């Protein structure tokens, strides 16, 4: 296999993963919101699903993340 063919195969295998990273903008006020409420709202707004143990997020609240943060910033 030539070097060009190798890099072409690697590119086509990696491209879908890199391309699938979308920016989901949080357009509601999350300052002081509980993590569980945030998850319910995020799952209703975006095509994402959160999996966690209730004990991990029992008293977890969100802080201030600036104006219109993206989901990856908050997480």
CHARMM internal coordinates of N, CA and C (Angstrom, degrees):
IC EDIT
DIST 1 N 1 CA 1.4481
DIST 1 CA 1 C 1.5269
ANGL 1 N 1 CA 1 C 108.08
DIST 1 C 2 N 1.2893
ANGL 1 CA 1 C 2 N 116.13
DIHE 1 N 1 CA 1 C 2 N 133.55
DIST 2 N 2 CA 1.4620
ANGL 1 C 2 N 2 CA 119.36
DIHE 1 CA 1 C 2 N 2 CA -178.99
DIST 2 CA 2 C 1.5278
ANGL 2 N 2 CA 2 C 110.33
DIHE 1 C 2 N 2 CA 2 C -78.32
DIST 2 C 3 N 1.2905
ANGL 2 CA 2 C 3 N 115.51
DIHE 2 N 2 CA 2 C 3 N 164.68
DIST 3 N 3 CA 1.4735
ANGL 2 C 3 N 3 CA 122.43
DIHE 2 CA 2 C 3 N 3 CA -179.91
DIST 3 CA 3 C 1.5244
ANGL 3 N 3 CA 3 C 110.74
DIHE 2 C 3 N 3 CA 3 C -62.65
DIST 3 C 4 N 1.3217
ANGL 3 CA 3 C 4 N 117.93
DIHE 3 N 3 CA 3 C 4 N -40.43
DIST 4 N 4 CA 1.4722
ANGL 3 C 4 N 4 CA 121.30
DIHE 3 CA 3 C 4 N 4 CA -179.59
DIST 4 CA 4 C 1.5229
ANGL 4 N 4 CA 4 C 110.58
DIHE 3 C 4 N 4 CA 4 C -64.45
DIST 4 C 5 N 1.3086
ANGL 4 CA 4 C 5 N 116.49
DIHE 4 N 4 CA 4 C 5 N -42.34
DIST 5 N 5 CA 1.4622
ANGL 4 C 5 N 5 CA 120.24
DIHE 4 CA 4 C 5 N 5 CA 179.57
DIST 5 CA 5 C 1.5226
ANGL 5 N 5 CA 5 C 110.31
DIHE 4 C 5 N 5 CA 5 C -65.67
DIST 5 C 6 N 1.3135
ANGL 5 CA 5 C 6 N 116.92
DIHE 5 N 5 CA 5 C 6 N -39.77
DIST 6 N 6 CA 1.4649
ANGL 5 C 6 N 6 CA 121.22
DIHE 5 CA 5 C 6 N 6 CA 178.77
DIST 6 CA 6 C 1.5283
ANGL 6 N 6 CA 6 C 110.68
DIHE 5 C 6 N 6 CA 6 C -60.44
DIST 6 C 7 N 1.3389
ANGL 6 CA 6 C 7 N 116.89
DIHE 6 N 6 CA 6 C 7 N -49.10
DIST 7 N 7 CA 1.4600
ANGL 6 C 7 N 7 CA 120.21
DIHE 6 CA 6 C 7 N 7 CA -179.77
DIST 7 CA 7 C 1.5268
ANGL 7 N 7 CA 7 C 111.88
DIHE 6 C 7 N 7 CA 7 C -66.56
DIST 7 C 8 N 1.3087
ANGL 7 CA 7 C 8 N 118.09
DIHE 7 N 7 CA 7 C 8 N -32.75
DIST 8 N 8 CA 1.4644
ANGL 7 C 8 N 8 CA 121.00
DIHE 7 CA 7 C 8 N 8 CA 176.91
DIST 8 CA 8 C 1.5213
ANGL 8 N 8 CA 8 C 110.26
DIHE 7 C 8 N 8 CA 8 C -64.98
DIST 8 C 9 N 1.3216
ANGL 8 CA 8 C 9 N 117.24
DIHE 8 N 8 CA 8 C 9 N -43.30
DIST 9 N 9 CA 1.4644
ANGL 8 C 9 N 9 CA 121.20
DIHE 8 CA 8 C 9 N 9 CA 178.63
DIST 9 CA 9 C 1.5223
ANGL 9 N 9 CA 9 C 110.55
DIHE 8 C 9 N 9 CA 9 C -64.27
DIST 9 C 10 N 1.3165
ANGL 9 CA 9 C 10 N 117.07
DIHE 9 N 9 CA 9 C 10 N -45.21
DIST 10 N 10 CA 1.4674
ANGL 9 C 10 N 10 CA 120.86
DIHE 9 CA 9 C 10 N 10 CA 178.52
DIST 10 CA 10 C 1.5256
ANGL 10 N 10 CA 10 C 110.34
DIHE 9 C 10 N 10 CA 10 C -61.57
DIST 10 C 11 N 1.3117
ANGL 10 CA 10 C 11 N 117.98
DIHE 10 N 10 CA 10 C 11 N -43.86
DIST 11 N 11 CA 1.4603
ANGL 10 C 11 N 11 CA 121.58
DIHE 10 CA 10 C 11 N 11 CA 179.34
DIST 11 CA 11 C 1.5236
ANGL 11 N 11 CA 11 C 111.14
DIHE 10 C 11 N 11 CA 11 C -59.14
DIST 11 C 12 N 1.3129
ANGL 11 CA 11 C 12 N 118.07
DIHE 11 N 11 CA 11 C 12 N -46.58
DIST 12 N 12 CA 1.4601
ANGL 11 C 12 N 12 CA 120.85
DIHE 11 CA 11 C 12 N 12 CA -178.24
DIST 12 CA 12 C 1.5219
ANGL 12 N 12 CA 12 C 112.62
DIHE 11 C 12 N 12 CA 12 C -70.96
DIST 12 C 13 N 1.3029
ANGL 12 CA 12 C 13 N 117.86
DIHE 12 N 12 CA 12 C 13 N -22.57
DIST 13 N 13 CA 1.4648
ANGL 12 C 13 N 13 CA 120.16
DIHE 12 CA 12 C 13 N 13 CA 175.16
DIST 13 CA 13 C 1.5269
ANGL 13 N 13 CA 13 C 111.58
DIHE 12 C 13 N 13 CA 13 C -79.80
DIST 13 C 14 N 1.3166
ANGL 13 CA 13 C 14 N 117.79
DIHE 13 N 13 CA 13 C 14 N -34.06
DIST 14 N 14 CA 1.4617
ANGL 13 C 14 N 14 CA 121.86
DIHE 13 CA 13 C 14 N 14 CA -177.19
DIST 14 CA 14 C 1.5271
ANGL 14 N 14 CA 14 C 112.01
DIHE 13 C 14 N 14 CA 14 C -88.35
DIST 14 C 15 N 1.2959
ANGL 14 CA 14 C 15 N 119.62
DIHE 14 N 14 CA 14 C 15 N -30.93
DIST 15 N 15 CA 1.4622
ANGL 14 C 15 N 15 CA 123.48
DIHE 14 CA 14 C 15 N 15 CA -173.99
DIST 15 CA 15 C 1.5305
ANGL 15 N 15 CA 15 C 113.59
DIHE 14 C 15 N 15 CA 15 C -54.06
DIST 15 C 16 N 1.3329
ANGL 15 CA 15 C 16 N 120.81
DIHE 15 N 15 CA 15 C 16 N -46.06
DIST 16 N 16 CA 1.4674
ANGL 15 C 16 N 16 CA 119.14
DIHE 15 CA 15 C 16 N 16 CA -179.93
DIST 16 CA 16 C 1.5216
ANGL 16 N 16 CA 16 C 113.01
DIHE 15 C 16 N 16 CA 16 C -61.90
DIST 16 C 17 N 1.3123
ANGL 16 CA 16 C 17 N 117.96
DIHE 16 N 16 CA 16 C 17 N -34.90
DIST 17 N 17 CA 1.4605
ANGL 16 C 17 N 17 CA 121.11
DIHE 16 CA 16 C 17 N 17 CA 179.33
DIST 17 CA 17 C 1.5184
ANGL 17 N 17 CA 17 C 110.24
DIHE 16 C 17 N 17 CA 17 C -68.39
DIST 17 C 18 N 1.2966
ANGL 17 CA 17 C 18 N 117.96
DIHE 17 N 17 CA 17 C 18 N -45.16
DIST 18 N 18 CA 1.4566
ANGL 17 C 18 N 18 CA 122.05
DIHE 17 CA 17 C 18 N 18 CA -179.86
DIST 18 CA 18 C 1.5252
ANGL 18 N 18 CA 18 C 110.38
DIHE 17 C 18 N 18 CA 18 C -67.90
DIST 18 C 19 N 1.2801
ANGL 18 CA 18 C 19 N 117.37
DIHE 18 N 18 CA 18 C 19 N -39.75
DIST 19 N 19 CA 1.4497
ANGL 18 C 19 N 19 CA 122.61
DIHE 18 CA 18 C 19 N 19 CA -177.97
DIST 19 CA 19 C 1.5253
ANGL 19 N 19 CA 19 C 112.29
DIHE 18 C 19 N 19 CA 19 C -69.41
DIST 19 C 20 N 1.3134
ANGL 19 CA 19 C 20 N 118.99
DIHE 19 N 19 CA 19 C 20 N -24.79
DIST 20 N 20 CA 1.4605
ANGL 19 C 20 N 20 CA 121.96
DIHE 19 CA 19 C 20 N 20 CA -174.48
DIST 20 CA 20 C 1.5221
ANGL 20 N 20 CA 20 C 113.07
DIHE 19 C 20 N 20 CA 20 C -79.76
DIST 20 C 21 N 1.3145
ANGL 20 CA 20 C 21 N 118.87
DIHE 20 N 20 CA 20 C 21 N -4.53
DIST 21 N 21 CA 1.4594
ANGL 20 C 21 N 21 CA 121.56
DIHE 20 CA 20 C 21 N 21 CA -179.83
DIST 21 CA 21 C 1.5228
ANGL 21 N 21 CA 21 C 109.78
DIHE 20 C 21 N 21 CA 21 C -81.43
DIST 21 C 22 N 1.3315
ANGL 21 CA 21 C 22 N 117.02
DIHE 21 N 21 CA 21 C 22 N 94.59
DIST 22 N 22 CA 1.4558
ANGL 21 C 22 N 22 CA 121.21
DIHE 21 CA 21 C 22 N 22 CA -179.30
DIST 22 CA 22 C 1.5197
ANGL 22 N 22 CA 22 C 110.07
DIHE 21 C 22 N 22 CA 22 C -94.75
DIST 22 C 23 N 1.3138
ANGL 22 CA 22 C 23 N 115.75
DIHE 22 N 22 CA 22 C 23 N 155.15
DIST 23 N 23 CA 1.4544
ANGL 22 C 23 N 23 CA 122.12
DIHE 22 CA 22 C 23 N 23 CA 177.56
DIST 23 CA 23 C 1.5301
ANGL 23 N 23 CA 23 C 108.63
DIHE 22 C 23 N 23 CA 23 C -94.38
DIST 23 C 24 N 1.3280
ANGL 23 CA 23 C 24 N 117.33
DIHE 23 N 23 CA 23 C 24 N 108.67
DIST 24 N 24 CA 1.4571
ANGL 23 C 24 N 24 CA 121.96
DIHE 23 CA 23 C 24 N 24 CA 177.10
DIST 24 CA 24 C 1.5302
ANGL 24 N 24 CA 24 C 108.01
DIHE 23 C 24 N 24 CA 24 C -97.55
DIST 24 C 25 N 1.3257
ANGL 24 CA 24 C 25 N 116.55
DIHE 24 N 24 CA 24 C 25 N 111.86
DIST 25 N 25 CA 1.4626
ANGL 24 C 25 N 25 CA 122.24
DIHE 24 CA 24 C 25 N 25 CA -176.50
DIST 25 CA 25 C 1.5208
ANGL 25 N 25 CA 25 C 109.66
DIHE 24 C 25 N 25 CA 25 C -84.28
DIST 25 C 26 N 1.3302
ANGL 25 CA 25 C 26 N 115.14
DIHE 25 N 25 CA 25 C 26 N 129.00
DIST 26 N 26 CA 1.4697
ANGL 25 C 26 N 26 CA 121.37
DIHE 25 CA 25 C 26 N 26 CA 176.92
DIST 26 CA 26 C 1.5226
ANGL 26 N 26 CA 26 C 106.77
DIHE 25 C 26 N 26 CA 26 C -84.39
DIST 26 C 27 N 1.3310
ANGL 26 CA 26 C 27 N 116.85
DIHE 26 N 26 CA 26 C 27 N 112.13
DIST 27 N 27 CA 1.4622
ANGL 26 C 27 N 27 CA 120.15
DIHE 26 CA 26 C 27 N 27 CA -176.41
DIST 27 CA 27 C 1.5293
ANGL 27 N 27 CA 27 C 112.83
DIHE 26 C 27 N 27 CA 27 C -109.13
DIST 27 C 28 N 1.3172
ANGL 27 CA 27 C 28 N 117.26
DIHE 27 N 27 CA 27 C 28 N 18.71
DIST 28 N 28 CA 1.4608
ANGL 27 C 28 N 28 CA 120.72
DIHE 27 CA 27 C 28 N 28 CA 174.86
DIST 28 CA 28 C 1.5294
ANGL 28 N 28 CA 28 C 108.27
DIHE 27 C 28 N 28 CA 28 C -121.37
DIST 28 C 29 N 1.3339
ANGL 28 CA 28 C 29 N 116.13
DIHE 28 N 28 CA 28 C 29 N 163.18
DIST 29 N 29 CA 1.4637
ANGL 28 C 29 N 29 CA 121.60
DIHE 28 CA 28 C 29 N 29 CA -177.35
DIST 29 CA 29 C 1.5282
ANGL 29 N 29 CA 29 C 109.40
DIHE 28 C 29 N 29 CA 29 C -75.91
DIST 29 C 30 N 1.3264
ANGL 29 CA 29 C 30 N 116.07
DIHE 29 N 29 CA 29 C 30 N 117.75
DIST 30 N 30 CA 1.4627
ANGL 29 C 30 N 30 CA 120.13
DIHE 29 CA 29 C 30 N 30 CA -178.35
DIST 30 CA 30 C 1.5259
ANGL 30 N 30 CA 30 C 112.04
DIHE 29 C 30 N 30 CA 30 C -109.53
DIST 30 C 31 N 1.3192
ANGL 30 CA 30 C 31 N 118.12
DIHE 30 N 30 CA 30 C 31 N -2.06
DIST 31 N 31 CA 1.4563
ANGL 30 C 31 N 31 CA 122.00
DIHE 30 CA 30 C 31 N 31 CA -178.43
DIST 31 CA 31 C 1.5304
ANGL 31 N 31 CA 31 C 109.89
DIHE 30 C 31 N 31 CA 31 C -62.98
DIST 31 C 32 N 1.3256
ANGL 31 CA 31 C 32 N 117.09
DIHE 31 N 31 CA 31 C 32 N 115.49
DIST 32 N 32 CA 1.4602
ANGL 31 C 32 N 32 CA 122.53
DIHE 31 CA 31 C 32 N 32 CA 179.99
DIST 32 CA 32 C 1.5216
ANGL 32 N 32 CA 32 C 114.47
DIHE 31 C 32 N 32 CA 32 C 83.31
DIST 32 C 33 N 1.3085
ANGL 32 CA 32 C 33 N 118.00
DIHE 32 N 32 CA 32 C 33 N -0.23
DIST 33 N 33 CA 1.4655
ANGL 32 C 33 N 33 CA 121.71
DIHE 32 CA 32 C 33 N 33 CA -179.67
DIST 33 CA 33 C 1.5234
ANGL 33 N 33 CA 33 C 109.73
DIHE 32 C 33 N 33 CA 33 C -73.62
DIST 33 C 34 N 1.3329
ANGL 33 CA 33 C 34 N 116.77
DIHE 33 N 33 CA 33 C 34 N 141.66
DIST 34 N 34 CA 1.4574
ANGL 33 C 34 N 34 CA 119.22
DIHE 33 CA 33 C 34 N 34 CA 177.30
DIST 34 CA 34 C 1.5274
ANGL 34 N 34 CA 34 C 109.38
DIHE 33 C 34 N 34 CA 34 C -69.61
DIST 34 C 35 N 1.3117
ANGL 34 CA 34 C 35 N 115.46
DIHE 34 N 34 CA 34 C 35 N 152.87
DIST 35 N 35 CA 1.4611
ANGL 34 C 35 N 35 CA 119.63
DIHE 34 CA 34 C 35 N 35 CA -179.38
DIST 35 CA 35 C 1.5266
ANGL 35 N 35 CA 35 C 110.68
DIHE 34 C 35 N 35 CA 35 C -61.75
DIST 35 C 36 N 1.3221
ANGL 35 CA 35 C 36 N 117.02
DIHE 35 N 35 CA 35 C 36 N -39.01
DIST 36 N 36 CA 1.4682
ANGL 35 C 36 N 36 CA 120.12
DIHE 35 CA 35 C 36 N 36 CA -179.41
DIST 36 CA 36 C 1.5242
ANGL 36 N 36 CA 36 C 111.55
DIHE 35 C 36 N 36 CA 36 C -63.28
DIST 36 C 37 N 1.3466
ANGL 36 CA 36 C 37 N 117.77
DIHE 36 N 36 CA 36 C 37 N -41.36
DIST 37 N 37 CA 1.4720
ANGL 36 C 37 N 37 CA 120.75
DIHE 36 CA 36 C 37 N 37 CA 176.69
DIST 37 CA 37 C 1.5229
ANGL 37 N 37 CA 37 C 110.97
DIHE 36 C 37 N 37 CA 37 C -65.65
DIST 37 C 38 N 1.3414
ANGL 37 CA 37 C 38 N 115.78
DIHE 37 N 37 CA 37 C 38 N -39.27
DIST 38 N 38 CA 1.4553
ANGL 37 C 38 N 38 CA 120.32
DIHE 37 CA 37 C 38 N 38 CA 177.58
DIST 38 CA 38 C 1.5264
ANGL 38 N 38 CA 38 C 110.93
DIHE 37 C 38 N 38 CA 38 C -60.98
DIST 38 C 39 N 1.3258
ANGL 38 CA 38 C 39 N 117.23
DIHE 38 N 38 CA 38 C 39 N -43.57
DIST 39 N 39 CA 1.4665
ANGL 38 C 39 N 39 CA 122.05
DIHE 38 CA 38 C 39 N 39 CA -179.61
DIST 39 CA 39 C 1.5270
ANGL 39 N 39 CA 39 C 110.50
DIHE 38 C 39 N 39 CA 39 C -62.11
DIST 39 C 40 N 1.3239
ANGL 39 CA 39 C 40 N 117.04
DIHE 39 N 39 CA 39 C 40 N -45.02
DIST 40 N 40 CA 1.4708
ANGL 39 C 40 N 40 CA 119.91
DIHE 39 CA 39 C 40 N 40 CA 179.59
DIST 40 CA 40 C 1.5266
ANGL 40 N 40 CA 40 C 111.30
DIHE 39 C 40 N 40 CA 40 C -60.16
DIST 40 C 41 N 1.3310
ANGL 40 CA 40 C 41 N 116.22
DIHE 40 N 40 CA 40 C 41 N -43.83
DIST 41 N 41 CA 1.4715
ANGL 40 C 41 N 41 CA 120.24
DIHE 40 CA 40 C 41 N 41 CA 179.94
DIST 41 CA 41 C 1.5299
ANGL 41 N 41 CA 41 C 111.02
DIHE 40 C 41 N 41 CA 41 C -67.98
DIST 41 C 42 N 1.3370
ANGL 41 CA 41 C 42 N 116.80
DIHE 41 N 41 CA 41 C 42 N -44.43
DIST 42 N 42 CA 1.4686
ANGL 41 C 42 N 42 CA 120.62
DIHE 41 CA 41 C 42 N 42 CA -178.70
DIST 42 CA 42 C 1.5234
ANGL 42 N 42 CA 42 C 111.01
DIHE 41 C 42 N 42 CA 42 C -63.68
DIST 42 C 43 N 1.3238
ANGL 42 CA 42 C 43 N 117.71
DIHE 42 N 42 CA 42 C 43 N -41.69
DIST 43 N 43 CA 1.4642
ANGL 42 C 43 N 43 CA 120.27
DIHE 42 CA 42 C 43 N 43 CA 179.47
DIST 43 CA 43 C 1.5248
ANGL 43 N 43 CA 43 C 111.86
DIHE 42 C 43 N 43 CA 43 C -67.06
DIST 43 C 44 N 1.3389
ANGL 43 CA 43 C 44 N 117.23
DIHE 43 N 43 CA 43 C 44 N -27.78
DIST 44 N 44 CA 1.4685
ANGL 43 C 44 N 44 CA 118.89
DIHE 43 CA 43 C 44 N 44 CA 177.98
DIST 44 CA 44 C 1.5304
ANGL 44 N 44 CA 44 C 111.67
DIHE 43 C 44 N 44 CA 44 C -81.02
DIST 44 C 45 N 1.3411
ANGL 44 CA 44 C 45 N 117.28
DIHE 44 N 44 CA 44 C 45 N -24.85
DIST 45 N 45 CA 1.4627
ANGL 44 C 45 N 45 CA 121.58
DIHE 44 CA 44 C 45 N 45 CA -177.68
DIST 45 CA 45 C 1.5264
ANGL 45 N 45 CA 45 C 113.80
DIHE 44 C 45 N 45 CA 45 C -91.00
DIST 45 C 46 N 1.3346
ANGL 45 CA 45 C 46 N 116.24
DIHE 45 N 45 CA 45 C 46 N -34.68
DIST 46 N 46 CA 1.4611
ANGL 45 C 46 N 46 CA 121.51
DIHE 45 CA 45 C 46 N 46 CA -172.64
DIST 46 CA 46 C 1.5254
ANGL 46 N 46 CA 46 C 111.11
DIHE 45 C 46 N 46 CA 46 C -123.48
DIST 46 C 47 N 1.3219
ANGL 46 CA 46 C 47 N 117.71
DIHE 46 N 46 CA 46 C 47 N 157.29
DIST 47 N 47 CA 1.4748
ANGL 46 C 47 N 47 CA 120.12
DIHE 46 CA 46 C 47 N 47 CA 178.09
DIST 47 CA 47 C 1.5382
ANGL 47 N 47 CA 47 C 110.97
DIHE 46 C 47 N 47 CA 47 C -82.00
DIST 47 C 48 N 1.3435
ANGL 47 CA 47 C 48 N 115.32
DIHE 47 N 47 CA 47 C 48 N 63.31
DIST 48 N 48 CA 1.4638
ANGL 47 C 48 N 48 CA 121.70
DIHE 47 CA 47 C 48 N 48 CA 179.84
DIST 48 CA 48 C 1.5197
ANGL 48 N 48 CA 48 C 109.11
DIHE 47 C 48 N 48 CA 48 C -128.72
DIST 48 C 49 N 1.3041
ANGL 48 CA 48 C 49 N 116.35
DIHE 48 N 48 CA 48 C 49 N 160.72
DIST 49 N 49 CA 1.4600
ANGL 48 C 49 N 49 CA 122.63
DIHE 48 CA 48 C 49 N 49 CA 177.53
DIST 49 CA 49 C 1.5163
ANGL 49 N 49 CA 49 C 108.10
DIHE 48 C 49 N 49 CA 49 C -138.31
DIST 49 C 50 N 1.3313
ANGL 49 CA 49 C 50 N 117.19
DIHE 49 N 49 CA 49 C 50 N 131.65
DIST 50 N 50 CA 1.4581
ANGL 49 C 50 N 50 CA 122.64
DIHE 49 CA 49 C 50 N 50 CA 179.10
DIST 50 CA 50 C 1.5266
ANGL 50 N 50 CA 50 C 109.30
DIHE 49 C 50 N 50 CA 50 C -104.17
DIST 50 C 51 N 1.3131
ANGL 50 CA 50 C 51 N 115.11
DIHE 50 N 50 CA 50 C 51 N 138.95
DIST 51 N 51 CA 1.4536
ANGL 50 C 51 N 51 CA 121.89
DIHE 50 CA 50 C 51 N 51 CA 175.36
DIST 51 CA 51 C 1.5197
ANGL 51 N 51 CA 51 C 107.65
DIHE 50 C 51 N 51 CA 51 C -125.00
DIST 51 C 52 N 1.3197
ANGL 51 CA 51 C 52 N 116.48
DIHE 51 N 51 CA 51 C 52 N 121.69
DIST 52 N 52 CA 1.4616
ANGL 51 C 52 N 52 CA 120.85
DIHE 51 CA 51 C 52 N 52 CA -178.67
DIST 52 CA 52 C 1.5254
ANGL 52 N 52 CA 52 C 109.02
DIHE 51 C 52 N 52 CA 52 C -157.66
DIST 52 C 53 N 1.3054
ANGL 52 CA 52 C 53 N 114.83
DIHE 52 N 52 CA 52 C 53 N 163.79
DIST 53 N 53 CA 1.4573
ANGL 52 C 53 N 53 CA 121.98
DIHE 52 CA 52 C 53 N 53 CA 176.35
DIST 53 CA 53 C 1.5251
ANGL 53 N 53 CA 53 C 107.35
DIHE 52 C 53 N 53 CA 53 C -93.82
DIST 53 C 54 N 1.3163
ANGL 53 CA 53 C 54 N 118.38
DIHE 53 N 53 CA 53 C 54 N 134.94
DIST 54 N 54 CA 1.4643
ANGL 53 C 54 N 54 CA 121.60
DIHE 53 CA 53 C 54 N 54 CA -177.59
DIST 54 CA 54 C 1.5262
ANGL 54 N 54 CA 54 C 112.52
DIHE 53 C 54 N 54 CA 54 C -56.87
DIST 54 C 55 N 1.3110
ANGL 54 CA 54 C 55 N 117.55
DIHE 54 N 54 CA 54 C 55 N -32.92
DIST 55 N 55 CA 1.4649
ANGL 54 C 55 N 55 CA 121.13
DIHE 54 CA 54 C 55 N 55 CA 179.12
DIST 55 CA 55 C 1.5284
ANGL 55 N 55 CA 55 C 111.72
DIHE 54 C 55 N 55 CA 55 C -64.29
DIST 55 C 56 N 1.3120
ANGL 55 CA 55 C 56 N 118.49
DIHE 55 N 55 CA 55 C 56 N -30.58
DIST 56 N 56 CA 1.4642
ANGL 55 C 56 N 56 CA 122.22
DIHE 55 CA 55 C 56 N 56 CA -178.10
DIST 56 CA 56 C 1.5216
ANGL 56 N 56 CA 56 C 111.83
DIHE 55 C 56 N 56 CA 56 C -68.76
DIST 56 C 57 N 1.3312
ANGL 56 CA 56 C 57 N 117.51
DIHE 56 N 56 CA 56 C 57 N -31.31
DIST 57 N 57 CA 1.4699
ANGL 56 C 57 N 57 CA 121.17
DIHE 56 CA 56 C 57 N 57 CA -172.81
DIST 57 CA 57 C 1.5173
ANGL 57 N 57 CA 57 C 112.34
DIHE 56 C 57 N 57 CA 57 C -118.27
DIST 57 C 58 N 1.3043
ANGL 57 CA 57 C 58 N 117.15
DIHE 57 N 57 CA 57 C 58 N 17.96
DIST 58 N 58 CA 1.4569
ANGL 57 C 58 N 58 CA 122.87
DIHE 57 CA 57 C 58 N 58 CA -173.50
DIST 58 CA 58 C 1.5345
ANGL 58 N 58 CA 58 C 112.99
DIHE 57 C 58 N 58 CA 58 C -50.82
DIST 58 C 59 N 1.3071
ANGL 58 CA 58 C 59 N 118.76
DIHE 58 N 58 CA 58 C 59 N -51.83
DIST 59 N 59 CA 1.4702
ANGL 58 C 59 N 59 CA 122.47
DIHE 58 CA 58 C 59 N 59 CA -177.94
DIST 59 CA 59 C 1.5286
ANGL 59 N 59 CA 59 C 112.16
DIHE 58 C 59 N 59 CA 59 C -115.35
DIST 59 C 60 N 1.3078
ANGL 59 CA 59 C 60 N 116.84
DIHE 59 N 59 CA 59 C 60 N 25.10
DIST 60 N 60 CA 1.4616
ANGL 59 C 60 N 60 CA 121.29
DIHE 59 CA 59 C 60 N 60 CA -176.78
DIST 60 CA 60 C 1.5235
ANGL 60 N 60 CA 60 C 110.29
DIHE 59 C 60 N 60 CA 60 C -85.21
DIST 60 C 61 N 1.3439
ANGL 60 CA 60 C 61 N 116.03
DIHE 60 N 60 CA 60 C 61 N 125.06
DIST 61 N 61 CA 1.4616
ANGL 60 C 61 N 61 CA 120.89
DIHE 60 CA 60 C 61 N 61 CA 175.37
DIST 61 CA 61 C 1.5245
ANGL 61 N 61 CA 61 C 108.53
DIHE 60 C 61 N 61 CA 61 C -123.63
DIST 61 C 62 N 1.3034
ANGL 61 CA 61 C 62 N 115.25
DIHE 61 N 61 CA 61 C 62 N 155.46
DIST 62 N 62 CA 1.4614
ANGL 61 C 62 N 62 CA 121.13
DIHE 61 CA 61 C 62 N 62 CA -178.02
DIST 62 CA 62 C 1.5173
ANGL 62 N 62 CA 62 C 110.42
DIHE 61 C 62 N 62 CA 62 C -89.28
DIST 62 C 63 N 1.3153
ANGL 62 CA 62 C 63 N 115.42
DIHE 62 N 62 CA 62 C 63 N 151.80
DIST 63 N 63 CA 1.4547
ANGL 62 C 63 N 63 CA 121.79
DIHE 62 CA 62 C 63 N 63 CA 178.24
DIST 63 CA 63 C 1.5143
ANGL 63 N 63 CA 63 C 111.02
DIHE 62 C 63 N 63 CA 63 C -103.14
DIST 63 C 64 N 1.3106
ANGL 63 CA 63 C 64 N 115.02
DIHE 63 N 63 CA 63 C 64 N -157.76
DIST 64 N 64 CA 1.4608
ANGL 63 C 64 N 64 CA 121.27
DIHE 63 CA 63 C 64 N 64 CA 179.57
DIST 64 CA 64 C 1.5258
ANGL 64 N 64 CA 64 C 108.41
DIHE 63 C 64 N 64 CA 64 C -94.34
DIST 64 C 65 N 1.3088
ANGL 64 CA 64 C 65 N 116.25
DIHE 64 N 64 CA 64 C 65 N 127.97
DIST 65 N 65 CA 1.4591
ANGL 64 C 65 N 65 CA 122.10
DIHE 64 CA 64 C 65 N 65 CA -177.36
DIST 65 CA 65 C 1.5199
ANGL 65 N 65 CA 65 C 112.77
DIHE 64 C 65 N 65 CA 65 C -119.30
DIST 65 C 66 N 1.3278
ANGL 65 CA 65 C 66 N 117.15
DIHE 65 N 65 CA 65 C 66 N 18.41
DIST 66 N 66 CA 1.4530
ANGL 65 C 66 N 66 CA 119.93
DIHE 65 CA 65 C 66 N 66 CA 179.56
DIST 66 CA 66 C 1.5140
ANGL 66 N 66 CA 66 C 111.79
DIHE 65 C 66 N 66 CA 66 C 90.02
DIST 66 C 67 N 1.3161
ANGL 66 CA 66 C 67 N 115.09
DIHE 66 N 66 CA 66 C 67 N -172.77
DIST 67 N 67 CA 1.4570
ANGL 66 C 67 N 67 CA 121.78
DIHE 66 CA 66 C 67 N 67 CA -177.69
DIST 67 CA 67 C 1.5228
ANGL 67 N 67 CA 67 C 110.47
DIHE 66 C 67 N 67 CA 67 C -85.17
DIST 67 C 68 N 1.3191
ANGL 67 CA 67 C 68 N 116.51
DIHE 67 N 67 CA 67 C 68 N 120.10
DIST 68 N 68 CA 1.4685
ANGL 67 C 68 N 68 CA 123.96
DIHE 67 CA 67 C 68 N 68 CA 177.49
DIST 68 CA 68 C 1.5393
ANGL 68 N 68 CA 68 C 112.69
DIHE 67 C 68 N 68 CA 68 C 54.32
DIST 68 C 69 N 1.3324
ANGL 68 CA 68 C 69 N 117.59
DIHE 68 N 68 CA 68 C 69 N 62.25
DIST 69 N 69 CA 1.4644
ANGL 68 C 69 N 69 CA 119.98
DIHE 68 CA 68 C 69 N 69 CA 178.32
DIST 69 CA 69 C 1.5270
ANGL 69 N 69 CA 69 C 110.32
DIHE 68 C 69 N 69 CA 69 C -70.12
DIST 69 C 70 N 1.3028
ANGL 69 CA 69 C 70 N 116.00
DIHE 69 N 69 CA 69 C 70 N 161.89
DIST 70 N 70 CA 1.4641
ANGL 69 C 70 N 70 CA 120.82
DIHE 69 CA 69 C 70 N 70 CA 174.80
DIST 70 CA 70 C 1.5217
ANGL 70 N 70 CA 70 C 108.16
DIHE 69 C 70 N 70 CA 70 C -96.11
DIST 70 C 71 N 1.3106
ANGL 70 CA 70 C 71 N 115.87
DIHE 70 N 70 CA 70 C 71 N 160.26
DIST 71 N 71 CA 1.4615
ANGL 70 C 71 N 71 CA 121.92
DIHE 70 CA 70 C 71 N 71 CA -175.24
DIST 71 CA 71 C 1.5251
ANGL 71 N 71 CA 71 C 112.11
DIHE 70 C 71 N 71 CA 71 C -57.76
DIST 71 C 72 N 1.3189
ANGL 71 CA 71 C 72 N 117.49
DIHE 71 N 71 CA 71 C 72 N -39.43
DIST 72 N 72 CA 1.4603
ANGL 71 C 72 N 72 CA 119.73
DIHE 71 CA 71 C 72 N 72 CA -178.76
DIST 72 CA 72 C 1.5248
ANGL 72 N 72 CA 72 C 111.80
DIHE 71 C 72 N 72 CA 72 C -66.43
DIST 72 C 73 N 1.3325
ANGL 72 CA 72 C 73 N 119.34
DIHE 72 N 72 CA 72 C 73 N -29.11
DIST 73 N 73 CA 1.4628
ANGL 72 C 73 N 73 CA 121.78
DIHE 72 CA 72 C 73 N 73 CA 175.89
DIST 73 CA 73 C 1.5198
ANGL 73 N 73 CA 73 C 110.60
DIHE 72 C 73 N 73 CA 73 C -66.21
DIST 73 C 74 N 1.3041
ANGL 73 CA 73 C 74 N 116.19
DIHE 73 N 73 CA 73 C 74 N -44.25
DIST 74 N 74 CA 1.4545
ANGL 73 C 74 N 74 CA 121.30
DIHE 73 CA 73 C 74 N 74 CA -176.94
DIST 74 CA 74 C 1.5320
ANGL 74 N 74 CA 74 C 110.19
DIHE 73 C 74 N 74 CA 74 C -67.19
DIST 74 C 75 N 1.3086
ANGL 74 CA 74 C 75 N 116.28
DIHE 74 N 74 CA 74 C 75 N -41.76
DIST 75 N 75 CA 1.4653
ANGL 74 C 75 N 75 CA 119.19
DIHE 74 CA 74 C 75 N 75 CA -179.34
DIST 75 CA 75 C 1.5010
ANGL 75 N 75 CA 75 C 110.74
DIHE 74 C 75 N 75 CA 75 C -73.22
END
COOR INIT
IC SEED 1 N 1 CA 1 C
IC BUILD
